[in-house]
Amino acid sequence: MAKQRPITIDDLWQLERLGAPSLSPDGAQAVATVTRFKMEDNTSSSRLLLLSTLGGAPRPLTQCGDKDGQPRWSPRGDRIAFVAKREQAGVKDDVPQLYLIAPDGGEAERSTTVATGVEAFRWFPDGRRIAFISWVWPELRGGKAQAAAAKAFKDRKETGYATSEAQYRHWDHHVPMGRVAHLHLLELGRDGKPAKVRDLFEGTPYELGRASPDANAFDVSPDGRRIAFVFDPAAQKKVGNNFALAELDVKTGRISVLVQDKDWDIAAPRYSPNGEDIAFTASHQGVKHTMPAQLALWERSQNSWDVVSGEWDHEVHAPLLWEEDGQALLFTAEQQGRTHLWRFDLPDRRAEVVVHGGWVTGFDKRAGTLVTLADSATHPGRLRVHPPGEEARRIEQVNDDLMAQLATGRVEEVWLTGALGDPVQMWLTYPPGFDAKKKHPVMHNIHGGPHTAAGDAWHYRWNTQVFAAQGYVVASVNYHGSSSFGYAFLDSITHRWGELELQDVEAGTDWLLQQRWADKKRVFATGGSYGGFMVAWMNGHIAPGRYQAYICHAGCFDWTAMFADDAYTWHAKELGAWYWDDMAKIQAQSPHAFAGAMRTPTLVIHGALDYRVPDAQGLAYYNTLQARGVDARLLWFPDENHWILKPRNSKQWYGEFFGWLAAHDPARKAAGKAAAAPGGKR
């Protein structure tokens, strides 16, 4: 075996990324997307990969060059539908359309020419119809009117965005001006008849959510007669509104509201195998905004609903998938820095782990065959089949050749005593070939959220293996407020952001500095989003010298100015007040109010398309440090959002990241001076 080498940023972008699987009706085959990137021309492309769950080599179903996504197998097993923008028969798609391809290969066929595009879809059980989402002008009737409006909007010379809506942009894009998300029905063409498309919400006040609704927002009943969907019943749409559950009769168009409670937020509906019950997630927002999504069930026979996982202290993640006997559901949920696949048994209301993480990110089950997509801190996503009573096995070898060349560092989970005397988890990633007899620099990798978790997962933007390959022992603390440790732990930071989290990170630093291998003069803290908030908070609360340098990516700096973000309606819930009602309370949780104590060198990184933490936050932090004479550097991307997603920009990000740490690492600076001295090694 050839000698392995540490992973680099170029290696990270050579890895192909697998998407969630979709199984054939008989469970014998799966289809998934594979995305690859080209560093040299800064592009990406996706293809569909067909995999056997019984054995045999995978084969490409479509070719790279097209951004093919969201593959779903027809219930009849004869076709696979997917969303793509392609050029076919001399026509190039301006917006994503729906395509069909036979599983035995051939050319994919365009199935829609919808002027407003196709966002997400689900098959009807008959395999001849498809429900999909498209953003339309709600006052218009018919496809011709929508197409004319789409053309007029595309051809307009004005660039201004005008709105009176409270929710008008999301993440990195504006909500399409004057448009809303409607469900549509596609009847596939057959026997020489053309396909037909019908807007199922046309002429009604109903719409799907405005924050990028996907296929989890609706479901088709097993008999194909109904569609369940979630919607915002409030007149003014905004982030934080509670959604309700409704059902549409496909034939008559009649819509019935099944579940609507001002105190509960409803999401992710799924019909039971017999169509008589609908499972969904429900969060009791009337108690508190941080309440977890729990498993709930609406029963047609009783016309009532109930939370069935209320005694289980975990948050249920979409999608939900019924077992074929209708007695249990599958879903993912986090537990102590890992995400498992769970089976929740309805009769006794008990949850059990079906597949342990790592981090399970996708799954499907058909005809008794279960396939999962999962990664870990030591490898990217892998697809496995889980035969009953047998060991799970891989059904692809994507990335195996490259990963065989790379040395990954050991990953360890430790527990320490944090704020309030509570046990706090910290993940460590060691450099490859770690020698405990030598001194090593340590680097905090502080996760965002705050209600997320660091864990046994492969992260492309903040990859702990790439960090560790530079020689750092990487520490990821799951501070108070993190998910996967129960509701009380998650909610503990509400209305006092920064307080407990700082104690936990500092406890992690104390633990690290007690290790004989830790170099006390080479300690760094980095973080993104809420992790960026934390390093800015640390700069105003920790005496200079404990940390040699900070890196703040997309960090919150000033909670008053943060009102420009796309989730401003959450601020009072999280911080405890609106800034105009209690400025002192807001400033007590805002890093900018402690700028007078900031002295530690900081690299600030931000993207102009970041609407979750607008880039003015990063610019204000950088300008503040410059005005105070603190050593600071800015990396600003005009074409990136909250995340750095383009290959060349990512390479620059990692380069600046490591360059900043090295510039403030006493040992590396000393080595550089020695190499530059006359007679020194070069």
ROBA-513010 format. One record per residue (C-alpha): x, y, z. Coordinates in steps of 0.1 Angstrom, whole numbers. Each point is the difference from the previous one (the first is absolute). Layout:
// residues N
> X / Y / Z
...
//
This chain:
// residues 682
> 0 / 0 / 0
> 13 / 34 / -10
> 9 / 24 / 28
> -29 / 22 / 10
> 2 / 38 / 1
> -20 / 27 / 19
> -31 / 12 / -17
> 1 / 34 / -18
> -26 / 24 / -12
> 4 / -12 / -35
> -7 / -36 / 12
> -31 / 13 / 17
> -14 / 14 / -32
> 10 / -31 / -20
> -24 / -21 / 22
> -33 / -7 / -17
> -31 / 7 / 20
> -28 / -25 / 1
> -37 / 10 / 4
> -28 / -17 / 18
> -11 / -33 / -15
> -34 / -9 / -16
> -9 / -37 / -2
> -18 / -19 / -27
> -34 / -14 / 10
> 16 / -35 / 4
> 30 / 13 / 19
> 24 / -15 / -24
> 15 / 32 / -12
> 7 / 35 / 12
> 6 / 33 / -17
> 20 / 29 / 14
> 17 / 31 / -12
> 38 / 3 / -2
> 14 / 35 / -1
> 36 / 7 / -10
> 20 / 33 / -2
> 27 / 13 / -22
> 24 / 23 / 18
> 17 / 12 / -32
> -32 / 15 / -15
> -19 / 5 / 33
> -30 / -21 / -11
> -22 / -28 / 12
> -21 / -26 / -17
> -24 / -27 / 12
> -10 / -34 / -15
> -23 / -28 / 10
> 16 / -32 / 12
> -19 / -33 / -1
> 9 / -25 / 27
> -9 / -36 / 7
> -10 / -9 / 35
> 6 / -37 / -8
> 36 / 3 / -13
> 17 / 12 / -31
> 17 / 31 / -11
> -18 / 34 / -2
> -5 / 16 / -33
> -6 / 36 / -11
> -36 / 6 / -11
> 7 / 36 / -12
> 33 / 16 / -9
> 18 / 28 / 18
> -5 / 34 / -16
> -36 / 3 / 10
> -10 / 10 / 36
> -24 / -29 / 5
> -16 / -1 / 34
> -28 / -13 / 22
> -4 / -35 / -16
> -31 / -19 / 9
> -10 / -34 / -12
> -34 / -5 / -15
> -24 / -22 / 20
> -3 / -22 / -31
> 37 / -4 / -2
> 2 / 9 / -37
> 14 / 35 / 2
> 20 / 24 / 22
> -9 / 36 / 3
> 25 / 28 / 8
> 3 / 38 / -2
> 26 / 16 / -23
> 8 / 28 / -23
> 10 / -14 / -34
> 1 / 8 / -37
> -21 / -25 / -20
> -14 / 1 / -35
> 15 / 34 / -5
> -18 / 14 / 31
> 21 / 11 / 30
> -18 / 2 / 34
> 0 / 34 / 16
> -14 / -15 / 32
> 1 / -36 / 14
> -24 / -25 / -16
> -10 / -35 / 7
> 17 / -28 / -20
> -7 / -38 / -2
> 24 / -28 / -9
> -4 / -37 / -1
> 21 / -19 / 26
> 16 / -21 / -28
> 14 / 32 / -16
> -6 / 20 / -31
> -6 / 37 / -4
> -19 / 19 / 27
> -32 / 17 / -12
> -12 / 34 / 10
> -34 / -4 / 16
> -9 / 36 / 7
> 4 / 34 / -16
> -12 / 20 / 29
> 9 / 36 / -4
> 3 / 5 / 38
> 21 / -32 / 4
> -1 / -31 / 22
> 13 / 2 / 36
> -8 / -34 / 16
> -24 / -29 / -8
> -16 / -32 / 11
> -14 / -29 / -21
> -36 / -10 / 2
> -4 / -37 / 8
> -13 / -8 / -35
> 34 / 10 / -15
> -18 / 22 / -26
> -3 / 32 / 20
> 24 / 22 / 19
> -7 / 29 / 25
> 26 / 27 / -1
> 7 / 35 / 14
> 3 / 31 / -22
> 1 / 37 / 9
> -28 / 18 / -18
> -18 / 34 / -1
> -31 / -8 / 21
> -23 / 25 / -17
> 5 / -16 / -34
> -19 / -30 / -15
> 14 / -26 / -23
> 34 / -10 / -13
> 0 / 25 / -29
> -5 / 29 / 23
> 28 / -12 / 23
> 23 / -5 / -30
> -7 / 36 / -12
> 7 / 14 / 35
> 32 / -20 / 3
> 12 / 13 / -34
> -10 / 36 / 8
> 19 / -2 / 33
> 31 / -15 / -16
> 0 / 27 / -27
> -6 / 29 / 23
> 27 / 27 / 2
> -6 / 10 / 36
> 20 / -17 / 27
> -18 / 12 / 32
> -17 / -24 / 24
> -32 / 16 / 14
> -20 / -17 / 28
> -24 / 6 / 29
> 6 / -35 / 14
> 16 / -7 / 33
> 18 / -31 / -14
> 17 / 10 / -33
> 34 / -17 / 0
> 14 / -33 / 12
> 36 / -11 / 5
> 16 / 13 / -32
> -29 / 9 / -23
> -31 / 21 / 0
> -34 / -16 / 0
> -11 / 2 / -37
> -16 / 34 / -2
> -37 / -1 / -1
> -1 / -38 / -1
> -9 / -28 / 23
> 6 / -38 / 1
> -29 / -21 / -13
> -5 / -37 / -3
> -5 / -12 / -36
> -12 / -32 / -15
> 18 / -15 / -30
> -19 / -27 / -20
> 27 / -17 / -21
> -7 / -4 / -37
> -8 / -34 / -13
> -15 / -17 / -30
> 9 / 30 / -21
> -17 / 25 / 23
> 21 / 29 / 13
> 7 / 6 / 37
> -23 / 23 / 19
> 8 / 23 / 29
> -25 / 15 / 24
> 6 / 24 / 29
> -17 / -16 / 30
> -1 / 32 / 20
> -11 / 23 / -28
> -29 / 23 / 12
> 6 / -8 / 37
> 19 / 19 / 27
> 22 / -30 / 7
> 37 / -1 / -6
> 30 / -20 / 14
> 26 / 16 / 22
> 22 / 27 / -14
> 33 / -13 / 14
> 9 / -23 / -29
> -27 / -27 / 4
> 10 / -35 / -10
> -16 / -34 / -3
> -3 / -3 / 38
> -27 / 27 / -2
> -26 / -24 / -15
> -9 / -36 / -6
> -23 / -20 / -24
> -25 / -25 / 15
> 4 / -37 / -8
> -32 / 1 / -22
> 11 / 31 / -18
> -32 / 18 / 9
> 14 / 25 / 25
> 31 / 21 / 7
> 9 / 11 / 36
> 21 / 32 / 3
> 10 / 25 / 26
> -6 / 37 / -4
> 3 / 33 / 19
> -36 / 11 / 9
> 11 / 35 / 11
> -9 / 29 / -22
> 35 / 14 / 4
> 26 / -26 / -9
> 31 / 1 / 21
> 27 / -21 / 15
> -12 / -15 / 32
> -37 / -4 / -9
> -16 / -33 / 9
> -10 / -22 / -29
> -32 / -20 / -3
> -8 / -33 / -17
> -26 / -2 / -29
> -12 / -26 / -25
> -9 / 6 / -36
> -25 / -22 / -19
> 18 / -4 / -34
> -32 / -4 / -20
> -22 / 27 / 15
> 27 / 24 / 11
> -17 / 3 / 34
> 25 / 8 / 29
> -7 / -10 / 36
> 21 / 12 / 29
> 8 / -30 / 22
> 22 / 14 / 27
> 3 / 37 / 9
> 10 / 12 / 34
> 15 / 34 / 7
> 24 / -16 / 25
> 14 / -28 / -22
> 22 / 1 / -31
> -7 / -29 / -24
> 23 / -15 / -27
> 10 / -30 / -21
> -34 / -18 / -5
> 1 / -37 / -11
> -30 / -23 / -7
> -2 / -34 / 17
> 0 / -30 / -24
> -38 / -2 / 2
> -4 / 38 / -3
> -21 / 2 / 31
> 26 / 17 / 22
> 25 / 28 / -7
> 32 / 2 / 20
> 18 / 34 / 3
> 23 / 19 / 22
> -14 / 25 / 26
> 18 / 26 / 20
> -18 / 15 / 30
> 9 / 36 / -7
> -26 / 13 / 25
> 23 / -13 / 27
> 32 / 14 / -14
> 17 / 6 / -33
> 27 / -26 / 7
> -24 / -29 / 5
> 11 / -30 / -21
> -19 / -15 / -30
> -18 / -30 / 13
> -17 / -29 / -18
> -38 / 5 / -2
> -29 / -20 / -16
> -33 / 12 / -14
> -26 / -28 / -2
> -28 / 3 / -26
> -24 / -22 / 19
> 2 / 24 / 30
> 7 / 32 / -18
> 25 / 7 / 27
> 37 / 1 / 6
> 25 / -8 / 27
> 37 / 4 / 7
> 13 / -36 / 3
> 37 / 7 / 8
> -6 / 25 / 28
> 18 / -21 / 26
> 30 / -5 / -22
> 26 / 28 / 5
> 12 / 2 / -36
> -8 / 22 / -30
> -15 / -19 / -30
> 15 / 9 / -34
> -18 / -2 / -33
> -5 / -19 / -21
> -24 / -25 / 16
> -4 / -35 / -15
> -27 / -25 / 10
> 8 / -36 / 4
> -21 / -21 / -24
> -21 / -15 / 29
> -11 / 35 / 11
> 12 / -7 / 36
> 32 / 21 / 0
> 18 / 29 / -16
> 36 / 5 / -10
> 18 / 34 / 4
> 34 / 14 / 11
> 6 / 16 / 33
> 32 / 13 / 17
> 14 / -15 / 32
> 32 / 13 / 17
> 18 / 13 / -31
> -12 / -28 / -24
> -30 / -4 / -22
> -16 / -35 / -1
> -28 / -15 / -20
> -29 / -8 / 24
> -31 / -22 / -1
> -29 / 14 / 21
> -25 / -27 / 9
> -35 / 15 / 3
> -18 / -26 / 21
> 25 / 3 / 29
> 14 / 35 / -9
> 36 / -12 / 2
> 30 / 10 / -21
> 29 / -22 / -8
> 31 / 5 / -22
> -1 / -18 / -33
> 33 / 14 / -14
> 26 / 16 / 22
> 19 / 31 / -12
> 24 / 17 / -7
> -24 / 22 / -16
> -29 / -15 / -20
> -10 / 25 / -26
> -23 / -20 / -23
> -19 / -32 / -1
> -28 / -20 / -18
> -17 / -33 / 5
> -20 / -20 / -25
> -12 / -37 / 0
> 20 / -6 / 32
> 33 / 14 / -14
> 15 / 29 / 19
> 27 / 23 / -14
> 17 / 28 / 18
> 24 / 28 / -8
> 23 / 8 / 29
> 34 / 17 / 7
> 22 / 3 / 30
> 29 / 21 / 12
> 24 / -23 / -19
> -17 / -4 / -33
> -25 / 16 / -24
> -35 / -13 / -7
> -4 / -37 / -9
> -30 / -19 / -11
> -7 / -33 / 17
> -27 / -27 / -2
> -12 / -15 / 33
> -13 / -35 / -6
> -21 / -14 / 29
> 22 / -20 / 24
> 32 / 7 / -20
> 28 / 24 / 1
> -4 / 32 / -19
> 20 / 2 / -32
> 11 / 28 / -24
> -18 / 2 / -34
> 25 / 24 / -15
> 37 / 7 / 1
> -1 / 37 / -7
> 31 / 18 / 13
> 17 / -33 / 12
> 30 / 4 / -22
> 7 / 35 / 12
> -8 / -7 / 36
> 25 / -29 / 0
> 28 / 25 / -8
> -9 / 23 / 29
> 10 / -3 / 37
> -28 / 11 / 23
> 4 / 10 / 36
> -14 / -18 / 30
> -33 / 13 / 12
> -9 / -1 / 37
> -29 / 11 / 21
> 7 / 13 / 35
> -23 / 14 / 28
> 8 / 28 / 23
> -18 / 21 / 26
> -14 / 31 / -14
> -23 / 28 / 10
> -25 / -7 / 27
> 20 / -31 / 9
> -14 / -18 / -30
> 19 / -26 / -20
> 10 / 14 / -33
> 12 / -20 / -30
> 31 / 10 / -20
> 12 / -17 / -32
> 37 / -2 / -8
> 16 / -6 / -34
> 37 / -7 / 2
> 26 / 5 / -27
> 9 / -31 / -20
> 29 / -18 / 18
> -7 / 19 / 32
> 28 / -3 / 25
> -11 / 7 / 36
> 37 / 5 / 10
> 2 / 31 / -22
> -16 / 34 / 4
> -29 / 9 / -23
> -20 / 31 / -7
> -37 / -1 / 9
> -29 / 15 / -19
> -36 / 5 / 11
> -25 / -7 / -28
> -32 / 16 / 14
> -32 / -11 / -17
> -28 / 23 / -11
> -37 / -1 / 7
> 1 / 4 / 29
> -25 / -29 / 1
> 20 / -25 / -20
> 29 / -23 / 10
> 35 / -9 / -9
> 5 / -37 / -3
> 10 / -31 / -18
> -7 / 15 / -35
> 19 / 9 / -32
> -2 / 38 / -5
> 12 / 14 / -34
> 1 / 36 / 10
> 16 / -5 / 35
> 17 / -33 / -4
> 18 / -10 / 32
> 22 / -25 / -19
> 13 / 28 / -23
> 6 / 22 / 31
> 18 / -29 / 19
> 21 / -7 / -31
> 17 / 33 / 6
> 12 / -12 / 34
> -27 / 13 / 23
> -19 / -20 / 26
> -35 / 12 / -9
> -25 / 4 / 29
> -38 / 2 / -7
> -20 / 8 / 32
> -37 / -7 / 1
> -7 / 29 / 23
> -33 / 7 / 18
> -26 / 8 / -27
> 12 / -29 / -22
> -25 / -25 / -14
> 1 / -37 / 7
> 3 / 2 / 38
> -36 / 5 / 10
> -23 / 30 / 0
> 11 / 15 / 34
> 36 / 1 / -12
> -10 / 16 / -34
> -23 / 26 / 16
> 24 / 10 / 28
> 16 / 29 / -18
> -33 / 17 / -10
> 0 / 37 / 8
> 37 / -1 / 12
> 20 / -8 / -31
> 37 / -2 / 5
> 0 / -7 / 37
> -1 / -37 / 4
> 16 / -8 / -34
> 31 / 20 / 9
> 3 / -19 / 33
> -2 / -33 / -20
> 26 / 11 / -26
> 23 / 12 / 28
> -4 / -33 / 18
> 10 / -17 / -32
> 31 / 22 / -2
> 9 / -8 / 37
> -3 / -37 / -8
> 22 / 3 / -31
> 27 / 19 / 19
> 2 / -27 / 26
> 11 / -25 / -27
> 37 / -4 / -2
> -1 / 2 / -38
> -17 / 34 / -1
> 22 / 30 / -8
> -13 / 28 / 23
> 15 / 27 / -22
> -18 / -13 / -31
> -38 / 1 / 7
> -25 / 13 / -25
> -38 / 3 / -3
> -20 / 0 / -32
> -37 / -1 / -8
> -27 / 7 / -25
> -34 / 16 / 3
> -9 / -4 / 37
> 36 / -13 / 4
> 11 / 33 / -15
> -22 / 18 / 25
> 18 / -21 / 27
> 36 / 10 / -11
> -11 / 37 / -2
> -15 / -4 / 35
> 32 / -16 / 12
> 20 / 29 / -13
> -20 / 23 / 22
> 0 / -23 / 31
> 33 / -19 / 1
> 32 / 17 / 9
> 25 / 3 / -29
> 27 / -27 / -1
> -21 / -31 / 8
> -7 / -4 / -37
> 26 / 10 / -26
> -26 / 8 / -26
> -37 / -3 / -10
> -18 / -7 / -32
> -35 / 13 / -4
> -20 / -13 / -29
> -35 / 15 / -7
> -2 / 10 / 37
> -27 / 20 / 17
> 16 / 32 / 14
> -28 / 25 / 8
> -34 / -13 / 8
> -17 / 33 / -7
> 14 / 2 / -35
> -7 / -37 / -5
> -36 / 11 / -4
> 8 / 1 / -38
> 1 / -38 / -1
> -26 / -24 / -15
> -10 / -13 / 35
> -5 / 33 / 19
> -34 / -12 / 14
> 19 / -25 / 22
> 22 / 26 / 17
> -23 / 7 / 30
> -7 / -37 / 5
> 37 / -8 / 2
> 14 / 32 / 17
> -30 / 7 / 23
> -11 / 34 / -14
> -3 / 22 / -30
> 29 / 24 / -1
> -24 / 30 / 2
> -15 / -13 / 32
> 31 / -10 / 19
> 32 / 11 / -16
> 20 / -9 / 31
> -11 / -36 / -2
> 10 / -2 / -37
> 33 / 17 / 5
> 9 / -23 / 29
> 0 / -29 / -25
> 16 / 19 / -29
> 38 / -2 / -7
> 1 / 35 / -13
> -8 / 14 / 34
> 33 / -14 / 13
> 22 / 12 / -28
> 20 / 21 / 24
> 16 / -32 / 13
> 8 / -16 / -33
> 37 / -4 / -6
> 6 / -34 / -15
> 9 / -3 / -37
> -29 / -11 / -21
> -7 / -11 / -35
> -35 / 10 / -11
> -17 / -18 / -28
> -34 / 7 / -16
> -20 / -4 / -32
> -21 / 28 / -16
> -29 / -25 / -7
> -4 / -9 / 36
> -35 / 10 / 11
> 0 / -20 / 32
> 29 / 20 / 14
> 4 / 30 / -24
> 35 / 8 / -10
> -2 / 34 / 17
> 5 / -19 / 32
> 34 / -12 / -11
> 9 / 34 / -14
> -10 / 17 / 32
> 21 / -24 / 20
> 30 / 4 / -22
> -3 / 38 / -1
> -3 / 1 / 38
> 32 / -20 / 4
> 18 / 22 / -26
> -12 / 32 / 18
> 13 / -14 / 33
> 34 / -9 / -15
> -6 / -38 / 5
> 18 / -22 / -25
> -28 / -11 / -24
> -5 / -13 / -35
> -31 / -2 / -21
> -10 / -26 / -26
> -32 / 10 / -18
> -18 / -19 / -28
> -24 / 19 / -23
> -15 / -33 / -13
> -3 / -22 / 31
> -28 / -3 / 26
> 3 / -12 / 36
> 20 / -29 / -13
> 30 / 0 / -24
> -12 / -24 / -28
> 22 / 7 / -30
> 32 / -22 / -3
> 25 / 29 / -6
> -16 / 22 / 26
> 2 / -29 / 25
> 37 / -5 / -8
> 6 / 37 / 6
> -20 / -3 / 32
> 21 / -29 / 13
> 32 / 18 / -11
> -8 / 32 / 18
> -12 / -21 / 30
> 33 / -19 / 3
> 20 / 31 / -9
> -15 / 20 / 28
> 6 / -27 / 26
> 36 / -5 / -12
> 7 / 37 / 1
> -10 / 0 / 37
> 16 / -33 / 10
> 32 / 7 / 19
> 16 / -33 / -9
> -7 / 5 / -37
> 12 / 36 / 0
> 32 / -11 / 17
> 5 / -28 / -25
> -6 / 25 / -29
> 26 / 24 / 14
> 25 / -29 / 4
> -5 / -11 / -35
> 4 / 36 / -13
> 32 / 6 / 20
> 34 / -3 / -17
> 9 / -36 / -1
> -35 / -11 / 10
> -19 / -28 / -15
> -22 / 9 / -29
//
